[in-house]
Amino acid sequence: MELVEPQSLKKLSFKSLKRALDFFSPVHGEFPPPDPLSKKIRLSYKMNAEYAGTKQLEEQRHSDARNTWQNQDDSTSAPSGVLALPGTEDGNKVENALVVGPALHPRNDVGPGRSTAIISSSGSDRNLSTSALMERIPSKWPKPVWHPPWKNYRVISGHLGWVRSIAFDPSNSWFCTGSADRTIKIWDVGSGRLKLTLTGHIEQIRGLAVSSKHTYMFSAGDDKQVKCWDLEQNKVIRQYHGHLSGVYCLALHPTIDILLTGGRDSVCRVWDIRSKMQIHALSGHENTVCSVFTRPTDPQVVTGSHDSTIKFWDLRFGKTMATLTHHKKSVRAMALHPKEHAFASASADNIKKFTLPRGEFMHNMLSQQKTIINAMAVNEDGVLATAGDNGSLWFWDWKSGHNFQQSQTIVQPGSLDSEAGIYAVSYDVTGTRLVTCEADKTIKMWKEDENATPETHPLNFKPPKEIRRF
């Protein structure tokens, strides 16, 4: 299959125009001559639509000038600075006039709370095409909350391959990372020191989760294996067999003892932690399941896939509840808000927000990162972090979708610039520290800048003019 060369919209439209000319034009290779009648109609319509008010102003000025010369002793003649709105025939009607000069003070019929110089005309054919004559409607888009910018304060190196996954301990004292060097390393959160290295996988480790109820940690990798580690003995105590290909994502249910894994076999599998039995195989996606999260209430399982869809699953029957088809590219990352009944999903085209449990589309984030987004996380303060394949780490205000910071990761010395990719990102339990796992084999820790104020880092926010509802 040969690759199709990407072309701009302008080039494609010119191609389409050329094909249409080749079909219908009697003279090939030449544009048809312009039609003078249609040009005249188009110009006269444009002039009438845009300058009808100005035309009436000109007529008014001429008539006022004539009246002034005829009645020089008459001091009540209308001034020459009155712009009559369309629908007015008499220029002396002051309530239907827009004052251009300071000569006349029309009666204020608008009310005390509205600051506008235009009093609407009683005529039926109001001309609304000129933006100068229209009252500006205030934007109803929510104003973003100010957040301090985030800065990198620690770089941890120790892995010998790309760092692909991360999970925090519920006590917030340590976190674990899985890497392409086939090891799981456990690090101290406060100092960043290595505490433990676990080996056992034979391929890179794509998913990690730490149980809040047991002393268990779960890992999944490209070797089709899903392992349960007992952290009291630091060894594998259970393995879950069933995936036909690499396992890309992993999640633990918050209330029930079940584990969910999704992989390249396009299936999300539900496992009983204790008995190692497969409860359900949630099949329905047409491509790799690359992101999954769980909730205590329906829909209890939400999966995102390379087939660009998001599916809600009924955990009792193992059936699809709903399918969201808003994205155009692979949904590689999703993030559930810790407080609100909403989640965000990211693909290469856009970052979108949806409500739960119904999955109604809320809005797109107001900028485009223009890269493959591998991971995203949101904290309780409403700071959404998205990490891209090109090393970009963007921070967003959750409520308004405003992108308040765009940072770029720096590769460690000795690495290639092309290794500036971020594969996993996670907040700690408090939401005050952010940890990124990167392609230059490092783990970077980020925190808010304590010295930043709204004066030193002001919000540069412009509300969107039109909201795309897809």
C-alpha positions as CSV (number, residue, x, y, z in Angstrom):
1,M,0.0,0.0,0.0
2,E,1.6,3.2,-1.1
3,L,1.5,6.3,1.1
4,V,-0.8,9.2,0.2
5,E,1.1,12.5,0.2
6,P,-0.6,15.0,2.6
7,Q,-2.0,18.0,0.8
8,S,-3.3,21.4,1.9
9,L,-7.0,22.3,1.6
10,K,-6.1,25.0,-0.9
11,K,-4.3,22.6,-3.2
12,L,-7.1,20.1,-3.1
13,S,-9.7,22.8,-3.8
14,F,-7.7,24.0,-6.8
15,K,-7.5,20.4,-8.1
16,S,-11.3,20.0,-7.7
17,L,-11.8,23.3,-9.6
18,K,-9.5,22.2,-12.4
19,R,-11.4,18.9,-12.7
20,A,-14.8,20.7,-12.9
21,L,-13.4,23.0,-15.6
22,D,-12.1,20.0,-17.5
23,F,-15.5,18.5,-17.4
24,F,-17.7,21.4,-18.3
25,S,-15.6,24.2,-19.9
26,P,-15.7,24.3,-23.8
27,V,-12.2,26.0,-23.8
28,H,-9.8,23.8,-21.9
29,G,-7.0,25.3,-19.8
30,E,-8.6,28.7,-19.6
31,F,-10.9,30.3,-16.9
32,P,-14.3,31.3,-18.1
33,P,-14.7,35.1,-18.7
34,P,-16.4,37.0,-15.9
35,D,-20.1,37.7,-16.3
36,P,-20.5,41.5,-16.0
37,L,-24.2,41.3,-15.1
38,S,-23.6,39.0,-12.1
39,K,-20.7,41.1,-11.0
40,K,-22.8,44.2,-11.1
41,I,-25.6,42.5,-9.1
42,R,-23.1,41.2,-6.5
43,L,-21.4,44.6,-6.0
44,S,-24.7,46.4,-5.7
45,Y,-26.0,43.9,-3.2
46,K,-22.8,44.2,-1.1
47,M,-22.9,48.0,-1.2
48,N,-26.5,48.1,-0.2
49,A,-25.9,45.6,2.6
50,E,-22.9,47.4,4.1
51,Y,-23.5,51.1,3.4
52,A,-27.2,51.6,3.5
53,G,-26.9,53.5,6.8
54,T,-24.2,55.7,5.4
55,K,-26.2,56.5,2.3
56,Q,-29.1,57.6,4.4
57,L,-26.7,59.7,6.5
58,E,-25.5,61.5,3.3
59,E,-29.1,62.2,2.2
60,Q,-29.8,63.5,5.7
61,R,-26.8,65.8,5.6
62,H,-27.8,67.3,2.3
63,S,-31.4,68.0,3.4
64,D,-30.2,69.4,6.7
65,A,-27.8,71.7,4.9
66,R,-30.6,73.0,2.6
67,N,-32.8,73.6,5.6
68,T,-30.0,75.5,7.4
69,W,-29.5,77.8,4.5
70,Q,-33.2,78.5,4.2
71,N,-33.9,79.0,7.9
72,Q,-30.8,80.6,9.3
73,D,-32.7,82.3,12.1
74,D,-34.2,79.0,13.2
75,S,-32.0,77.7,16.0
76,T,-33.8,74.3,16.4
77,S,-32.7,72.9,13.1
78,A,-31.3,69.3,13.3
79,P,-27.5,69.0,13.5
80,S,-25.5,67.5,10.7
81,G,-24.1,64.7,12.8
82,V,-27.2,62.4,13.0
83,L,-27.1,58.9,11.6
84,A,-30.6,57.6,11.1
85,L,-30.9,53.9,11.5
86,P,-32.6,51.9,8.8
87,G,-36.4,52.1,9.1
88,T,-36.5,55.8,9.9
89,E,-37.8,58.3,7.4
90,D,-37.7,61.5,9.5
91,G,-34.3,62.7,10.7
92,N,-35.9,64.9,13.4
93,K,-37.0,61.8,15.4
94,V,-34.3,62.0,18.0
95,E,-35.1,58.6,19.6
96,N,-34.1,56.8,16.4
97,A,-30.7,58.6,15.9
98,L,-27.1,57.7,16.6
99,V,-25.1,60.8,17.5
100,V,-21.8,61.2,15.6
101,G,-20.8,64.6,17.0
102,P,-21.3,66.1,20.4
103,A,-24.0,68.5,19.2
104,L,-27.1,66.5,20.2
105,H,-28.0,64.6,23.4
106,P,-30.7,62.1,22.6
107,R,-33.2,60.8,25.1
108,N,-31.8,57.7,26.9
109,D,-34.5,55.0,26.5
110,V,-32.1,52.1,27.1
111,G,-31.9,51.9,30.8
112,P,-29.2,52.5,33.4
113,G,-27.5,49.1,33.2
114,R,-26.7,49.1,29.4
115,S,-24.0,51.2,27.9
116,T,-24.9,51.6,24.3
117,A,-25.4,54.7,22.1
118,I,-27.8,53.0,19.8
119,I,-31.6,53.1,20.3
120,S,-33.2,50.4,18.2
121,S,-35.4,51.5,15.3
122,S,-39.1,50.7,15.2
123,G,-38.8,49.9,11.5
124,S,-39.2,46.3,10.4
125,D,-36.2,46.1,8.0
126,R,-33.4,46.5,10.5
127,N,-30.0,46.3,8.9
128,L,-27.9,43.9,11.0
129,S,-25.0,43.4,8.7
130,T,-22.8,46.2,9.9
131,S,-21.0,45.2,13.1
132,A,-20.7,48.8,14.3
133,L,-24.5,49.0,14.7
134,M,-24.8,45.7,16.6
135,E,-24.7,45.5,20.4
136,R,-21.9,43.2,21.5
137,I,-23.0,40.2,23.5
138,P,-20.8,39.3,26.4
139,S,-19.1,35.8,26.2
140,K,-20.6,33.1,28.4
141,W,-17.5,31.0,28.4
142,P,-16.2,30.4,31.9
143,K,-13.2,32.4,32.9
144,P,-10.3,30.2,33.8
145,V,-9.0,29.8,37.4
146,W,-5.5,31.1,37.8
147,H,-2.9,28.4,38.5
148,P,0.8,28.9,39.2
149,P,3.1,27.4,36.5
150,W,4.8,24.1,37.1
151,K,8.6,23.6,37.1
152,N,10.9,20.6,37.0
153,Y,12.7,20.1,40.3
154,R,14.2,16.6,40.1
155,V,15.5,14.2,37.5
156,I,15.8,10.6,38.5
157,S,17.9,8.2,36.3
158,G,18.3,4.5,36.9
159,H,16.4,2.6,34.2
160,L,18.3,1.3,31.2
161,G,15.3,1.6,28.8
162,W,12.3,3.8,28.0
163,V,10.2,4.3,31.1
164,R,6.7,3.3,30.1
165,S,4.4,3.2,33.2
166,I,4.0,4.6,36.7
167,A,1.8,4.0,39.8
168,F,1.7,5.7,43.2
169,D,1.3,3.9,46.5
170,P,-1.9,5.0,48.3
171,S,0.2,6.0,51.4
172,N,2.1,8.4,49.1
173,S,5.5,7.3,50.4
174,W,6.8,5.6,47.2
175,F,6.0,5.1,43.6
176,C,6.9,2.4,41.1
177,T,7.9,2.6,37.4
178,G,8.0,0.0,34.7
179,S,10.5,0.2,31.9
180,A,11.6,-1.3,28.5
181,D,14.6,-2.7,30.4
182,R,12.0,-5.3,31.8
183,T,12.4,-4.2,35.4
184,I,10.0,-2.5,37.9
185,K,11.8,0.0,40.2
186,I,10.3,1.4,43.4
187,W,11.4,4.9,44.3
188,D,11.0,7.0,47.5
189,V,8.7,10.0,46.8
190,G,10.5,12.5,49.1
191,S,14.1,11.8,48.3
192,G,13.8,10.2,44.8
193,R,16.1,7.4,45.9
194,L,15.8,3.8,44.6
195,K,14.4,1.4,47.1
196,L,13.9,-1.8,45.2
197,T,14.2,-3.4,41.7
198,L,11.9,-6.3,40.7
199,T,12.6,-8.5,37.7
200,G,10.4,-11.2,36.1
201,H,8.9,-9.8,32.9
202,I,10.6,-10.7,29.6
203,E,9.3,-7.7,27.7
204,Q,8.7,-4.0,28.4
205,I,6.2,-3.2,31.2
206,R,3.3,-1.2,29.9
207,G,0.9,-1.0,32.9
208,L,1.2,-0.8,36.7
209,A,-1.3,-0.5,39.5
210,V,-1.0,-0.6,43.3
211,S,-3.9,-1.9,45.4
212,S,-5.2,0.3,48.2
213,K,-6.7,-2.7,50.1
214,H,-4.0,-5.4,49.8
215,T,-0.2,-5.4,49.8
216,Y,-0.4,-6.2,46.1
217,M,1.1,-4.5,43.0
218,F,0.0,-5.5,39.5
219,S,2.0,-5.3,36.3
220,A,1.4,-6.0,32.6
221,G,3.7,-6.0,29.6
222,D,4.3,-6.8,26.0
223,D,5.1,-10.4,27.0
224,K,1.3,-11.0,27.3
225,Q,1.8,-11.6,31.0
226,V,-0.2,-9.9,33.8
227,K,1.5,-10.5,37.2
228,C,0.4,-9.9,40.8
229,W,3.3,-9.1,43.1
230,D,3.2,-9.5,46.9
231,L,5.2,-6.5,48.3
232,E,5.7,-8.2,51.7
233,Q,7.7,-11.0,50.0
234,N,8.7,-9.0,46.9
235,K,7.8,-11.8,44.5
236,V,5.1,-12.8,42.0
237,I,2.3,-14.8,43.7
238,R,-0.2,-14.9,40.8
239,Q,-0.2,-14.7,37.0
240,Y,-3.3,-14.1,34.8
241,H,-3.1,-15.9,31.5
242,G,-5.5,-15.2,28.6
243,H,-4.2,-12.3,26.5
244,L,-3.3,-13.2,23.0
245,S,-0.9,-10.3,22.5
246,G,0.9,-7.5,24.4
247,V,-1.0,-5.9,27.3
248,Y,-1.0,-2.1,27.0
249,C,-3.1,-0.8,30.0
250,L,-4.2,-2.0,33.4
251,A,-6.6,-0.7,36.1
252,L,-7.9,-1.8,39.5
253,H,-11.6,-1.5,40.4
254,P,-11.9,0.9,43.4
255,T,-14.5,-1.3,45.4
256,I,-14.4,-4.8,44.1
257,D,-11.4,-7.2,43.9
258,I,-11.2,-7.3,40.2
259,L,-8.5,-6.3,37.7
260,L,-9.0,-4.9,34.2
261,T,-6.4,-5.2,31.4
262,G,-6.5,-4.1,27.8
263,G,-4.2,-5.0,25.0
264,R,-3.4,-5.5,21.3
265,D,-5.9,-8.4,21.0
266,S,-8.6,-5.6,21.0
267,V,-10.2,-7.0,24.2
268,C,-10.5,-5.7,27.7
269,R,-10.3,-8.6,30.1
270,V,-11.8,-8.6,33.6
271,W,-10.0,-10.8,36.1
272,D,-10.8,-12.0,39.6
273,I,-7.7,-11.1,41.6
274,R,-7.9,-14.0,44.1
275,S,-8.9,-16.9,41.9
276,K,-7.0,-15.8,38.7
277,M,-10.2,-16.6,36.7
278,Q,-11.3,-14.4,33.8
279,I,-14.8,-13.1,34.6
280,H,-15.4,-11.3,31.2
281,A,-13.7,-10.6,27.9
282,L,-15.1,-7.2,26.9
283,S,-14.9,-7.5,23.2
284,G,-16.2,-4.9,20.7
285,H,-13.3,-2.7,19.9
286,E,-11.8,-3.2,16.4
287,N,-8.2,-2.3,17.4
288,T,-5.8,-2.2,20.3
289,V,-7.3,-1.2,23.7
290,C,-4.7,1.3,24.9
291,S,-6.4,3.1,27.9
292,V,-8.9,2.0,30.6
293,F,-10.2,3.4,33.9
294,T,-12.8,2.2,36.4
295,R,-15.4,3.7,38.6
296,P,-17.5,2.4,41.6
297,T,-20.8,3.2,39.8
298,D,-22.1,2.6,36.2
299,P,-20.4,2.8,33.7
300,Q,-17.9,1.0,35.9
301,V,-15.5,0.4,33.0
302,V,-14.5,2.9,30.3
303,T,-12.0,1.9,27.6
304,G,-10.3,3.9,24.8
305,S,-8.9,2.3,21.7
306,H,-6.8,2.8,18.6
307,D,-10.1,2.4,16.6
308,S,-10.8,6.1,17.8
309,T,-13.8,5.1,19.9
310,I,-14.5,5.1,23.7
311,K,-16.8,2.4,25.1
312,F,-18.8,2.3,28.3
313,W,-19.2,-1.3,29.7
314,D,-21.8,-2.9,31.8
315,L,-19.7,-5.0,34.2
316,R,-22.6,-7.3,35.2
317,F,-23.3,-8.6,31.7
318,G,-20.0,-7.8,30.0
319,K,-21.9,-5.8,27.3
320,T,-21.4,-2.4,25.8
321,M,-23.5,0.4,27.3
322,A,-22.5,3.2,24.9
323,T,-19.9,4.0,22.3
324,L,-18.5,7.5,21.9
325,T,-17.3,8.2,18.3
326,H,-16.2,11.9,18.7
327,H,-12.5,11.3,18.2
328,K,-10.9,10.9,14.7
329,K,-7.6,9.4,15.9
330,S,-6.5,6.8,18.5
331,V,-7.6,7.5,22.1
332,R,-4.3,6.7,23.8
333,A,-5.1,8.5,27.1
334,M,-8.0,9.2,29.4
335,A,-8.2,10.9,32.8
336,L,-11.1,10.7,35.3
337,H,-11.7,13.8,37.3
338,P,-11.2,13.0,41.1
339,K,-14.2,15.2,42.2
340,E,-16.5,15.8,39.2
341,H,-18.6,13.3,37.3
342,A,-16.6,13.9,34.1
343,F,-13.5,12.6,32.3
344,A,-11.2,13.8,29.6
345,S,-9.9,11.8,26.6
346,A,-7.0,12.7,24.4
347,S,-6.0,11.8,20.8
348,A,-3.9,13.4,18.2
349,D,-6.8,15.6,16.9
350,N,-8.2,17.1,20.2
351,I,-8.6,16.8,23.9
352,K,-12.3,16.4,24.7
353,K,-14.4,16.4,27.9
354,F,-17.4,14.2,28.6
355,T,-19.9,13.9,31.4
356,L,-20.5,10.8,33.3
357,P,-22.5,8.6,33.5
358,R,-24.2,9.5,30.2
359,G,-21.1,10.3,28.2
360,E,-22.4,13.6,26.8
361,F,-19.8,15.7,25.0
362,M,-19.0,18.9,26.9
363,H,-16.4,20.8,24.9
364,N,-12.9,20.5,23.3
365,M,-9.9,22.0,25.0
366,L,-9.2,25.4,23.5
367,S,-5.8,24.6,21.9
368,Q,-4.4,21.7,20.0
369,Q,-1.1,20.1,21.2
370,K,-0.6,18.8,17.6
371,T,1.2,15.6,18.7
372,I,0.4,12.1,19.8
373,I,-0.7,12.4,23.4
374,N,0.5,9.3,25.3
375,A,-0.7,10.2,28.8
376,M,-2.8,12.6,30.8
377,A,-3.6,13.2,34.5
378,V,-5.8,15.7,36.4
379,N,-5.7,16.7,40.1
380,E,-8.3,18.0,42.5
381,D,-7.4,21.6,41.8
382,G,-8.5,21.2,38.2
383,V,-5.0,21.2,36.6
384,L,-4.9,18.8,33.6
385,A,-1.5,17.7,32.4
386,T,-1.1,16.1,29.0
387,A,2.2,14.6,27.8
388,G,3.1,14.3,24.1
389,D,5.3,12.1,22.0
390,N,7.5,15.0,21.1
391,G,8.3,15.8,24.8
392,S,5.7,18.6,25.2
393,L,4.0,18.8,28.6
394,W,1.0,21.1,28.5
395,F,-1.0,22.2,31.5
396,W,-4.7,23.1,31.2
397,D,-7.4,24.6,33.4
398,W,-10.1,21.9,33.7
399,K,-13.1,24.2,33.9
400,S,-12.5,26.5,30.9
401,G,-10.2,24.3,28.8
402,H,-7.6,27.1,28.7
403,N,-4.0,26.1,28.2
404,F,-2.0,28.1,30.7
405,Q,1.4,26.6,30.3
406,Q,3.3,24.8,27.5
407,S,6.6,23.3,28.7
408,Q,9.1,21.1,26.8
409,T,11.1,18.4,28.5
410,I,14.9,18.5,28.2
411,V,16.6,15.2,27.4
412,Q,19.4,14.1,29.7
413,P,23.0,14.5,28.4
414,G,24.0,11.8,26.0
415,S,20.5,11.3,24.7
416,L,19.2,12.1,21.2
417,D,16.8,15.0,20.8
418,S,14.4,12.5,19.3
419,E,14.2,10.8,22.7
420,A,12.3,13.7,24.2
421,G,9.1,11.7,24.5
422,I,6.8,11.3,27.5
423,Y,5.1,7.9,27.9
424,A,3.4,8.1,31.3
425,V,2.4,10.9,33.7
426,S,0.8,10.7,37.2
427,Y,0.1,13.0,40.1
428,D,0.9,11.9,43.6
429,V,-2.0,11.3,46.1
430,T,-2.0,14.9,47.2
431,G,-2.0,16.3,43.6
432,T,0.9,18.7,44.4
433,R,3.6,16.8,42.6
434,L,3.7,15.5,39.0
435,V,5.9,12.6,37.8
436,T,6.7,12.0,34.1
437,C,8.2,8.9,32.6
438,E,10.3,9.6,29.5
439,A,12.0,8.1,26.5
440,D,15.5,9.4,27.6
441,K,15.3,6.7,30.4
442,T,14.7,9.3,33.1
443,I,11.9,10.1,35.5
444,K,11.2,13.8,36.1
445,M,9.3,15.3,39.0
446,W,7.5,18.6,38.7
447,K,5.9,21.0,41.3
448,E,4.2,24.4,41.3
449,D,6.3,27.5,41.3
450,E,5.9,29.0,44.8
451,N,7.1,32.4,43.8
452,A,4.6,32.9,40.9
453,T,1.7,35.3,41.4
454,P,-1.1,36.4,39.1
455,E,0.9,39.6,38.5
456,T,4.1,37.8,37.4
457,H,2.3,35.2,35.3
458,P,-1.0,36.8,34.2
459,L,-3.7,34.9,32.4
460,N,-3.7,35.4,28.6
461,F,-7.2,34.2,28.0
462,K,-9.4,34.9,25.0
463,P,-12.8,33.2,25.0
464,P,-13.6,31.2,21.8
465,K,-15.7,32.9,19.2
466,E,-17.4,29.8,18.0
467,I,-17.7,26.5,19.9
468,R,-17.3,23.4,17.8
469,R,-19.9,20.9,18.9
470,F,-18.0,17.8,17.7
